[in-house]
Amino acid sequence: MPNPVILNADRRIGGPYTLAAAILDLLVPQALERWPELVAAHDIEIRTAAPHLRDIVPARRRSLADSLPRAQRILVPGARRSLRIANGLAEFVRDHLGRAGALALTVTNLGEADHTDAELVAVLRRRLDPGLLRIDEGPSAPCVGPLPADFGRYRDEGFHHAMAESGLERLRGMAYQDDPDGWQRLLQRVAAALEAIEREDEARDLYDRARRESTDPKHRATIAYATAMILVRHHDPARRHPEEALAWINEAITITSLLPDPRERAFHLGFDLNGKALVEVRSGRHDAAMDLVQQAIDLAEAHLPDEHPIHRLVLYANRAQLLAMAGQAEQALADYTRAIEADPGYPDYYLDRGNLLHGLGRTEAALADYETVMRLSPPFPEAYYNRAELRYATGDRAGARADLDHTLELDPDFAPAYVNRSGIAGVEGDYELARRDVERGLALAPRDPHLLCVLGQVELAEGRHPEARVAFDQALELAPDLAAAWASRAELAFEGGDNAAALADLTHALKLTETAELLFNRAVVYRAAGRPEQARRDLLRAAELAPGDDDVRRALAETPL
């Protein structure tokens, strides 16, 4: 290991990715000279973390937002994007050092690092062999003075922690009267950042403060809209209040409906109508939501044909989601495709369209969309997770397992991946791994019925029947429509000799989802209970659903007429 390079992580030097930029300054010039393809493969991550390198690292992957004025870039990255950036940077560092040799870092002021750098260090330590990259914590001697305040960059890149911290610091030294427009703009951005990092109470306080200060119509409409979104999207479901949100979003619509300029009205009113659609969805009024999104689309098409293209594509994607929920899959696909064609470089809608295609059984098309996400975006855990589900459904258990392993390498807190990986481990008889994954998953999501169901299956496989019954009962209490839990509890009852209970649970499972496997299992119980006619009826139906199943064919041959 070479002598350590000393780097300073204090966020007061450069804000987000202060440390990352210093690491990239060490590695990128050499990589450009010797392995330019490695730099090109991580253009988004490098340009995001070290904007001063953009002159020498061209953008290979671009989205529509890159060519638009800031006012039209309405899609602010979510809080999870920084994890994708960190994983991409870690892979760049890993692949670079794998060719160039090991690196040792001593990082001073690590406790003063921005969230982005703290997250990056955690990812580097988790994913890179310490023989390749060693990171030691050096002394702390924090800088003094104000935090950097590159608020445009913070918004565009989704640096929500920096926006919240620096913005709150700046707001404490600002008065509304000194610069009403600047004050309003900053307050909105800071409050939105606070929402993104689940500090909704502080965001609500800012919106209430804004209402006490400002009488500007557009500003008041914006904060009414934002208040409604807090009430309908709060990270704690127990604190969501759709009906109260409806009152606030109607306030926003009332104001924006009166804006005199038709283009300005079309944009702001359309934005608010789209927000009200979400409120209606959360209240179970899907037809009303569809009408609202259609009104917003009509306004945009009539008055914004040459501007706000991201606003329009978002509306089409939202209509696609509503159409999919209504069972109108082909129309939903058309709208997702329209949104994708408007911005082929934006990855998220490929993921949504891929999920819809997967549900329709269009495996190759769904796979193409998931792999497009992988090409367009820094490492995206959801894309690998979804591809794992697709691979498992097509019988590729090894491929599914590899994708789930990678999902959890990218994001160890991705609870659904523990559900699926523990399920695969259970099918393969690796109950030790299954239990370990269930325990990890339940630590993240203690009331997840799917994890409780797998836990019950593990307990059943290992002969702990009372514990298995408790797990299945808990799963069904939380999710009465979970067919796998009914089927597994039936297996437990059958093993205990209670055929009546097994038949009742399998019948309930079959009401939820009719499959050849469940029918076969119920036929086994019917035969054990001395009811061959019912067993044969189930087997005949199973043969219709799975005509090539040898087990069903043999069972039919052994079951008398």
C-alpha positions as CSV (number, residue, x, y, z in Angstrom):
1,M,0.0,0.0,0.0
2,P,1.5,3.4,-1.0
3,N,1.9,6.3,1.4
4,P,-1.5,7.9,2.1
5,V,-2.7,11.0,0.2
6,I,-4.3,13.5,2.6
7,L,-7.6,15.0,1.5
8,N,-10.0,17.4,3.3
9,A,-13.7,16.5,3.4
10,D,-15.0,19.7,5.1
11,R,-18.2,20.7,3.2
12,R,-17.4,24.4,3.8
13,I,-14.7,24.0,1.2
14,G,-16.8,22.9,-1.7
15,G,-20.2,21.8,-0.5
16,P,-21.5,18.5,-1.7
17,Y,-18.9,16.0,-3.0
18,T,-15.9,18.1,-1.7
19,L,-14.1,14.8,-1.0
20,A,-15.3,13.1,-4.2
21,A,-14.1,16.0,-6.3
22,A,-10.6,15.7,-4.7
23,I,-10.5,12.0,-5.4
24,L,-11.5,12.6,-9.0
25,D,-8.9,15.2,-9.4
26,L,-6.4,12.5,-8.5
27,L,-7.8,9.8,-10.8
28,V,-9.6,11.4,-13.8
29,P,-6.6,12.9,-15.6
30,Q,-4.7,9.6,-15.7
31,A,-7.9,7.8,-16.7
32,L,-8.5,10.2,-19.6
33,E,-5.0,9.6,-20.8
34,R,-4.9,5.8,-20.5
35,W,-8.5,4.5,-20.2
36,P,-10.9,7.2,-21.6
37,E,-13.6,4.6,-22.0
38,L,-13.7,4.3,-18.2
39,V,-14.3,8.0,-17.8
40,A,-17.0,7.9,-20.5
41,A,-18.8,5.1,-18.7
42,H,-19.1,7.3,-15.6
43,D,-19.7,10.7,-17.2
44,I,-22.8,11.5,-15.2
45,E,-21.2,10.6,-11.8
46,I,-18.0,12.5,-12.5
47,R,-19.7,15.6,-13.9
48,T,-22.1,15.6,-11.0
49,A,-19.5,15.3,-8.3
50,A,-16.8,17.5,-9.9
51,P,-18.4,20.1,-12.1
52,H,-15.0,21.8,-12.6
53,L,-14.1,18.7,-14.7
54,R,-16.9,19.1,-17.1
55,D,-14.7,20.9,-19.6
56,I,-12.6,17.7,-20.0
57,V,-15.3,15.1,-19.3
58,P,-17.9,15.4,-22.1
59,A,-21.5,14.4,-21.4
60,R,-22.1,11.0,-23.1
61,R,-25.5,10.4,-21.5
62,R,-27.9,13.4,-21.8
63,S,-31.5,14.0,-21.0
64,L,-33.9,16.7,-22.2
65,A,-33.3,18.8,-19.1
66,D,-29.7,19.4,-20.1
67,S,-30.8,21.6,-23.0
68,L,-33.6,23.5,-21.3
69,P,-33.6,26.7,-19.2
70,R,-33.6,26.1,-15.5
71,A,-37.2,27.3,-15.1
72,Q,-38.4,24.4,-17.3
73,R,-36.4,21.7,-15.5
74,I,-39.3,20.7,-13.2
75,L,-38.1,17.2,-12.4
76,V,-35.8,17.6,-9.3
77,P,-33.9,14.4,-8.5
78,G,-35.1,12.4,-5.5
79,A,-33.1,11.8,-2.4
80,R,-32.1,8.3,-3.6
81,R,-30.2,9.7,-6.6
82,S,-27.1,10.4,-4.5
83,L,-26.8,6.7,-3.6
84,R,-26.7,5.9,-7.4
85,I,-24.0,8.6,-7.9
86,A,-22.0,7.2,-5.0
87,N,-22.2,3.6,-6.4
88,G,-21.2,4.9,-9.8
89,L,-18.2,6.7,-8.4
90,A,-17.2,3.7,-6.4
91,E,-17.2,1.5,-9.5
92,F,-15.1,4.1,-11.3
93,V,-12.6,4.2,-8.5
94,R,-12.6,0.4,-8.2
95,D,-12.0,-0.1,-12.0
96,H,-9.4,2.6,-12.1
97,L,-7.4,1.3,-9.1
98,G,-7.7,-2.2,-10.4
99,R,-5.6,-1.1,-13.4
100,A,-3.4,1.7,-11.8
101,G,-2.7,0.2,-8.4
102,A,-3.9,0.6,-4.8
103,L,-4.6,4.0,-3.1
104,A,-4.4,5.0,0.5
105,L,-6.3,8.1,1.7
106,T,-6.2,9.9,5.0
107,V,-9.4,12.0,5.2
108,T,-9.4,15.0,7.5
109,N,-12.6,16.6,8.8
110,L,-14.6,13.5,7.8
111,G,-17.2,14.4,10.5
112,E,-17.7,17.8,8.7
113,A,-18.4,16.1,5.3
114,D,-21.6,16.8,3.4
115,H,-24.2,14.0,3.3
116,T,-23.0,13.1,-0.3
117,D,-19.4,12.5,0.8
118,A,-20.4,10.6,4.0
119,E,-22.5,8.4,1.8
120,L,-19.7,7.9,-0.7
121,V,-17.2,6.9,2.0
122,A,-19.7,4.3,3.3
123,V,-20.2,2.9,-0.2
124,L,-16.4,2.8,-0.9
125,R,-15.7,1.0,2.4
126,R,-18.5,-1.4,1.7
127,R,-17.8,-2.2,-1.9
128,L,-14.0,-1.9,-2.4
129,D,-11.4,-4.3,-1.1
130,P,-9.4,-2.5,1.6
131,G,-6.3,-3.8,-0.2
132,L,-7.3,-1.7,-3.2
133,L,-8.5,1.4,-1.4
134,R,-7.8,2.2,2.3
135,I,-9.6,5.2,3.9
136,D,-8.4,6.3,7.3
137,E,-9.9,9.1,9.2
138,G,-7.5,12.0,9.9
139,P,-7.7,14.9,12.4
140,S,-10.5,17.4,12.5
141,A,-10.0,21.1,12.2
142,P,-13.2,22.5,10.7
143,C,-13.2,25.6,8.5
144,V,-15.1,28.6,9.6
145,G,-17.4,30.9,7.8
146,P,-20.7,30.4,5.9
147,L,-21.6,27.3,4.0
148,P,-21.3,27.3,0.2
149,A,-24.5,28.4,-1.4
150,D,-24.7,27.1,-5.0
151,F,-28.4,26.7,-4.8
152,G,-29.0,26.2,-8.5
153,R,-26.6,23.3,-8.5
154,Y,-28.1,21.9,-5.3
155,R,-31.6,21.9,-6.8
156,D,-30.6,20.5,-10.2
157,E,-28.6,17.7,-8.8
158,G,-30.9,16.8,-5.9
159,F,-28.4,17.8,-3.2
160,H,-31.2,18.1,-0.6
161,H,-29.2,18.0,2.6
162,A,-27.0,20.8,1.3
163,M,-29.9,22.8,0.1
164,A,-31.6,22.4,3.5
165,E,-28.6,23.3,5.6
166,S,-27.2,26.1,3.5
167,G,-30.6,27.5,2.6
168,L,-31.8,27.6,6.2
169,E,-28.5,29.4,7.0
170,R,-29.1,31.9,4.3
171,L,-32.8,32.5,5.1
172,R,-31.8,33.4,8.7
173,G,-30.0,36.3,7.3
174,M,-32.6,37.4,4.7
175,A,-35.7,39.5,5.1
176,Y,-38.6,39.2,2.8
177,Q,-38.8,42.9,2.2
178,D,-35.2,43.1,1.0
179,D,-35.7,40.8,-1.9
180,P,-39.2,39.3,-2.2
181,D,-38.5,37.2,-5.3
182,G,-35.2,35.8,-4.1
183,W,-36.6,35.1,-0.7
184,Q,-39.7,33.3,-2.1
185,R,-37.6,31.3,-4.5
186,L,-35.1,30.2,-1.9
187,L,-37.8,29.4,0.7
188,Q,-39.6,27.1,-1.8
189,R,-36.4,25.3,-2.7
190,V,-35.3,24.8,0.9
191,A,-38.8,23.6,1.9
192,A,-38.9,21.1,-1.0
193,A,-35.4,19.8,0.1
194,L,-36.7,19.4,3.6
195,E,-39.6,17.3,2.3
196,A,-37.3,15.2,0.2
197,I,-35.2,14.2,3.3
198,E,-38.3,13.5,5.4
199,R,-38.3,16.7,7.5
200,E,-41.8,17.6,6.6
201,D,-42.6,19.5,9.8
202,E,-39.8,22.0,9.1
203,A,-41.0,22.4,5.6
204,R,-44.5,23.1,6.7
205,D,-43.2,25.7,9.1
206,L,-41.5,27.5,6.2
207,Y,-44.7,27.4,4.1
208,D,-46.6,28.8,7.1
209,R,-44.0,31.5,7.4
210,A,-44.3,32.3,3.7
211,R,-48.1,32.7,4.0
212,R,-47.5,35.2,6.8
213,E,-45.1,37.3,4.6
214,S,-46.2,37.1,1.0
215,T,-49.3,38.1,-0.9
216,D,-47.9,37.3,-4.3
217,P,-50.5,35.1,-6.1
218,K,-48.2,32.7,-7.8
219,H,-46.1,32.2,-4.7
220,R,-49.2,31.6,-2.5
221,A,-50.5,29.1,-5.0
222,T,-47.1,27.3,-5.0
223,I,-47.0,27.0,-1.3
224,A,-50.6,25.8,-1.2
225,Y,-49.7,23.1,-3.7
226,A,-46.6,22.2,-1.7
227,T,-48.6,22.0,1.6
228,A,-51.1,19.7,-0.1
229,M,-48.2,17.4,-1.3
230,I,-46.9,17.2,2.3
231,L,-50.3,16.1,3.4
232,V,-50.7,13.5,0.7
233,R,-47.1,12.2,0.4
234,H,-45.8,12.3,4.0
235,H,-43.2,9.6,4.5
236,D,-45.2,8.4,7.5
237,P,-48.5,7.0,6.1
238,A,-50.2,7.7,9.4
239,R,-49.7,11.4,8.9
240,R,-51.2,11.6,5.5
241,H,-54.5,13.5,5.2
242,P,-55.9,13.4,1.7
243,E,-59.1,15.4,2.6
244,E,-57.1,18.2,4.2
245,A,-54.7,18.1,1.2
246,L,-57.8,18.5,-1.1
247,A,-58.6,21.8,0.6
248,W,-55.1,23.1,0.1
249,I,-54.8,22.0,-3.6
250,N,-58.2,23.6,-4.3
251,E,-56.7,26.9,-2.9
252,A,-53.8,26.6,-5.4
253,I,-56.2,25.9,-8.3
254,T,-58.4,28.8,-7.4
255,I,-55.5,31.2,-7.6
256,T,-53.8,29.8,-10.8
257,S,-57.1,29.7,-12.6
258,L,-57.2,33.5,-12.4
259,L,-53.7,34.1,-13.8
260,P,-54.2,36.5,-16.7
261,D,-51.5,35.2,-19.1
262,P,-52.8,32.1,-20.9
263,R,-49.4,30.4,-21.1
264,E,-48.5,31.1,-17.5
265,R,-52.0,29.9,-16.5
266,A,-51.7,26.7,-18.6
267,F,-48.5,25.7,-16.9
268,H,-49.2,26.6,-13.3
269,L,-52.9,25.5,-13.4
270,G,-51.9,22.3,-15.2
271,F,-49.3,21.6,-12.5
272,D,-51.9,22.1,-9.7
273,L,-54.5,20.0,-11.5
274,N,-51.9,17.2,-11.7
275,G,-51.3,17.6,-8.0
276,K,-55.0,17.3,-7.3
277,A,-55.0,14.1,-9.3
278,L,-52.6,12.6,-6.8
279,V,-54.9,13.7,-4.0
280,E,-57.8,12.0,-5.7
281,V,-55.9,8.8,-6.2
282,R,-55.0,8.6,-2.6
283,S,-58.7,9.1,-1.8
284,G,-59.6,6.3,-4.1
285,R,-61.3,8.5,-6.7
286,H,-59.4,7.3,-9.9
287,D,-61.9,8.6,-12.4
288,A,-61.7,12.1,-11.0
289,A,-57.9,11.8,-11.1
290,M,-58.0,10.8,-14.8
291,D,-60.2,13.8,-15.6
292,L,-57.8,16.2,-13.9
293,V,-54.8,14.9,-15.7
294,Q,-56.6,15.1,-19.0
295,Q,-57.5,18.8,-18.2
296,A,-53.8,19.5,-17.6
297,I,-52.8,17.8,-20.8
298,D,-55.4,19.7,-22.8
299,L,-54.1,23.0,-21.3
300,A,-50.5,22.1,-22.1
301,E,-51.2,21.0,-25.7
302,A,-53.3,24.2,-26.4
303,H,-51.1,26.8,-24.8
304,L,-47.6,25.3,-24.4
305,P,-46.8,23.6,-27.7
306,D,-43.2,25.0,-27.8
307,E,-42.2,25.2,-24.2
308,H,-42.3,23.1,-21.0
309,P,-41.7,19.7,-22.7
310,I,-40.9,18.0,-19.4
311,H,-44.2,19.2,-17.9
312,R,-46.0,17.6,-20.8
313,L,-44.1,14.3,-20.7
314,V,-44.7,14.1,-16.9
315,L,-48.4,14.5,-17.6
316,Y,-48.4,11.7,-20.1
317,A,-46.5,9.4,-17.8
318,N,-49.0,10.2,-15.0
319,R,-51.9,9.4,-17.3
320,A,-50.1,6.1,-18.2
321,Q,-50.0,5.2,-14.5
322,L,-53.7,5.9,-14.1
323,L,-54.6,3.9,-17.3
324,A,-52.6,1.0,-16.0
325,M,-54.4,1.1,-12.7
326,A,-57.7,1.1,-14.6
327,G,-56.6,-2.0,-16.6
328,Q,-56.1,-0.2,-19.9
329,A,-52.7,-1.5,-20.5
330,E,-52.3,-0.8,-24.2
331,Q,-53.3,2.9,-23.7
332,A,-50.9,3.1,-20.8
333,L,-48.1,1.7,-22.9
334,A,-48.7,4.3,-25.6
335,D,-48.5,7.1,-23.0
336,Y,-45.3,5.7,-21.5
337,T,-43.8,5.4,-24.9
338,R,-44.8,9.0,-25.7
339,A,-43.1,10.2,-22.5
340,I,-40.0,8.2,-23.4
341,E,-39.8,9.4,-26.9
342,A,-40.0,13.0,-25.6
343,D,-36.9,12.4,-23.5
344,P,-35.1,9.2,-24.4
345,G,-32.3,10.0,-22.0
346,Y,-34.5,10.0,-18.8
347,P,-34.4,6.5,-17.2
348,D,-37.3,6.4,-14.9
349,Y,-40.1,5.9,-17.4
350,Y,-38.3,2.9,-19.0
351,L,-38.6,1.3,-15.5
352,D,-42.3,2.0,-15.3
353,R,-42.9,0.8,-18.9
354,G,-40.8,-2.3,-18.2
355,N,-43.0,-3.2,-15.2
356,L,-46.1,-2.9,-17.3
357,L,-44.7,-5.0,-20.1
358,H,-43.6,-7.6,-17.5
359,G,-47.1,-7.8,-16.2
360,L,-48.4,-8.3,-19.7
361,G,-46.0,-11.2,-20.2
362,R,-43.9,-9.3,-22.8
363,T,-40.6,-10.5,-21.4
364,E,-38.2,-9.5,-24.0
365,A,-39.6,-5.9,-24.2
366,A,-39.5,-5.6,-20.5
367,L,-36.0,-6.8,-20.3
368,A,-34.9,-4.3,-22.9
369,D,-36.4,-1.5,-20.9
370,Y,-34.7,-2.6,-17.6
371,E,-31.4,-2.9,-19.4
372,T,-31.9,0.6,-21.0
373,V,-32.2,2.0,-17.5
374,M,-28.9,0.3,-16.6
375,R,-27.2,1.9,-19.5
376,L,-28.7,5.4,-19.1
377,S,-28.3,5.8,-15.4
378,P,-25.7,5.5,-12.7
379,P,-26.3,2.2,-10.8
380,F,-30.0,1.9,-10.3
381,P,-30.9,-0.8,-7.7
382,E,-34.6,-0.9,-8.8
383,A,-33.6,-1.9,-12.4
384,Y,-31.6,-4.9,-11.1
385,Y,-34.4,-5.8,-8.7
386,N,-37.0,-5.8,-11.4
387,R,-34.9,-7.7,-13.8
388,A,-34.5,-10.3,-11.0
389,E,-38.2,-10.7,-10.8
390,L,-38.4,-11.1,-14.6
391,R,-35.6,-13.7,-14.6
392,Y,-37.2,-15.7,-11.8
393,A,-40.5,-15.7,-13.6
394,T,-38.8,-17.2,-16.7
395,G,-37.1,-19.9,-14.7
396,D,-33.6,-18.2,-14.5
397,R,-33.2,-18.6,-10.8
398,A,-29.4,-18.2,-10.9
399,G,-29.8,-14.9,-12.9
400,A,-32.4,-13.7,-10.5
401,R,-30.2,-14.5,-7.6
402,A,-27.3,-12.6,-9.1
403,D,-29.4,-9.5,-9.8
404,L,-30.7,-9.6,-6.2
405,D,-27.2,-9.9,-4.9
406,H,-26.2,-6.8,-6.9
407,T,-29.3,-4.9,-5.8
408,L,-28.3,-5.4,-2.2
409,E,-24.7,-4.6,-2.9
410,L,-25.9,-1.3,-4.3
411,D,-28.4,-0.7,-1.5
412,P,-28.3,-2.9,1.6
413,D,-31.5,-1.2,2.8
414,F,-33.5,-2.3,-0.2
415,A,-36.0,-4.4,1.8
416,P,-38.0,-6.0,-1.1
417,A,-34.8,-7.6,-2.3
418,Y,-34.4,-9.5,1.0
419,V,-38.0,-10.8,0.5
420,N,-37.2,-12.2,-3.0
421,R,-33.7,-13.5,-2.2
422,S,-34.9,-15.2,1.0
423,G,-37.6,-16.8,-1.1
424,I,-35.2,-18.1,-3.6
425,A,-32.9,-19.4,-0.8
426,G,-35.9,-21.2,0.7
427,V,-36.8,-22.8,-2.7
428,E,-33.2,-24.0,-3.0
429,G,-33.2,-25.4,0.6
430,D,-30.7,-22.9,1.9
431,Y,-32.6,-22.1,5.0
432,E,-29.7,-20.5,6.8
433,L,-29.4,-17.8,4.1
434,A,-33.2,-17.5,3.9
435,R,-33.4,-16.9,7.7
436,R,-30.5,-14.4,7.6
437,D,-32.2,-12.4,4.8
438,V,-35.5,-12.5,6.5
439,E,-34.0,-11.1,9.7
440,R,-32.2,-8.3,7.7
441,G,-35.4,-7.5,5.9
442,L,-37.6,-7.5,9.0
443,A,-35.1,-5.1,10.7
444,L,-35.9,-2.7,7.9
445,A,-39.6,-3.5,7.5
446,P,-40.8,-5.2,10.7
447,R,-44.4,-5.5,9.4
448,D,-43.7,-6.8,5.9
449,P,-46.1,-9.7,5.3
450,H,-44.0,-11.2,2.6
451,L,-41.0,-11.4,4.9
452,L,-43.2,-12.9,7.6
453,C,-44.4,-15.5,5.1
454,V,-40.9,-16.5,4.2
455,L,-40.0,-16.7,7.9
456,G,-42.9,-19.1,8.4
457,Q,-41.7,-21.2,5.5
458,V,-38.2,-21.4,7.0
459,E,-39.7,-22.3,10.4
460,L,-41.8,-25.0,8.8
461,A,-38.9,-26.4,6.8
462,E,-36.9,-26.6,10.1
463,G,-39.7,-28.3,12.0
464,R,-40.6,-25.4,14.3
465,H,-44.3,-25.7,13.7
466,P,-45.6,-23.3,16.4
467,E,-43.2,-20.6,15.3
468,A,-44.3,-21.1,11.7
469,R,-48.0,-20.8,12.6
470,V,-47.3,-17.5,14.4
471,A,-45.4,-16.1,11.4
472,F,-48.2,-17.2,8.9
473,D,-50.9,-15.8,11.1
474,Q,-49.1,-12.5,11.4
475,A,-48.6,-12.3,7.7
476,L,-52.3,-12.9,7.0
477,E,-53.3,-10.4,9.6
478,L,-51.3,-7.8,7.7
479,A,-52.2,-9.0,4.2
480,P,-55.3,-11.1,4.0
481,D,-54.9,-11.4,0.2
482,L,-51.4,-12.9,0.4
483,A,-52.1,-16.3,-1.3
484,A,-48.6,-17.6,-0.5
485,A,-49.3,-17.3,3.2
486,W,-52.6,-19.2,2.9
487,A,-50.9,-21.9,0.9
488,S,-48.0,-22.2,3.3
489,R,-50.3,-22.3,6.3
490,A,-52.2,-25.1,4.5
491,E,-49.0,-27.0,4.2
492,L,-48.4,-26.6,7.9
493,A,-51.9,-27.9,8.7
494,F,-51.4,-30.9,6.3
495,E,-48.2,-31.8,7.9
496,G,-49.9,-31.7,11.3
497,G,-52.7,-34.0,10.0
498,D,-55.4,-31.4,9.9
499,N,-56.8,-32.0,6.4
500,A,-59.9,-29.8,7.0
501,A,-57.8,-26.8,7.9
502,A,-55.4,-27.4,5.0
503,L,-58.4,-27.6,2.5
504,A,-59.9,-24.4,3.9
505,D,-56.6,-22.5,3.5
506,L,-55.9,-23.8,0.0
507,T,-59.4,-23.0,-1.1
508,H,-58.9,-19.5,0.2
509,A,-55.6,-19.2,-1.7
510,L,-57.2,-20.5,-4.9
511,K,-59.9,-17.8,-4.6
512,L,-57.1,-15.2,-4.6
513,T,-55.0,-16.8,-7.4
514,E,-55.8,-20.0,-9.4
515,T,-52.6,-21.8,-10.2
516,A,-51.8,-25.4,-11.2
517,E,-49.5,-25.8,-8.2
518,L,-52.2,-24.8,-5.7
519,L,-54.8,-27.1,-7.5
520,F,-52.3,-29.9,-7.4
521,N,-51.7,-29.4,-3.7
522,R,-55.4,-29.3,-2.9
523,A,-55.8,-32.5,-4.9
524,V,-53.2,-34.1,-2.7
525,V,-55.1,-33.1,0.4
526,Y,-58.4,-34.2,-1.1
527,R,-56.9,-37.7,-1.7
528,A,-55.6,-37.9,1.8
529,A,-59.0,-36.9,3.1
530,G,-60.6,-39.7,1.1
531,R,-62.3,-37.5,-1.5
532,P,-60.9,-38.7,-4.8
533,E,-63.6,-37.1,-7.0
534,Q,-62.7,-33.6,-5.8
535,A,-59.0,-34.5,-6.2
536,R,-59.6,-35.5,-9.8
537,R,-61.5,-32.4,-10.5
538,D,-58.7,-30.2,-9.3
539,L,-56.1,-32.2,-11.3
540,L,-58.1,-31.9,-14.5
541,R,-58.2,-28.1,-14.0
542,A,-54.5,-28.1,-13.2
543,A,-53.8,-30.0,-16.4
544,E,-55.7,-27.2,-18.3
545,L,-53.5,-24.6,-16.7
546,A,-50.2,-26.5,-17.1
547,P,-50.7,-29.1,-19.8
548,G,-47.0,-30.1,-19.8
549,D,-46.7,-30.7,-16.0
550,D,-45.5,-34.3,-15.5
551,D,-46.5,-34.3,-11.8
552,V,-50.1,-33.5,-12.7
553,R,-50.2,-36.1,-15.5
554,R,-48.9,-38.8,-13.1
555,A,-51.3,-37.8,-10.4
556,L,-54.2,-38.0,-12.8
557,A,-53.2,-41.5,-13.9
558,E,-53.1,-42.6,-10.2
559,T,-56.5,-40.9,-9.3
560,P,-59.5,-43.2,-10.1
561,L,-62.5,-41.9,-12.1
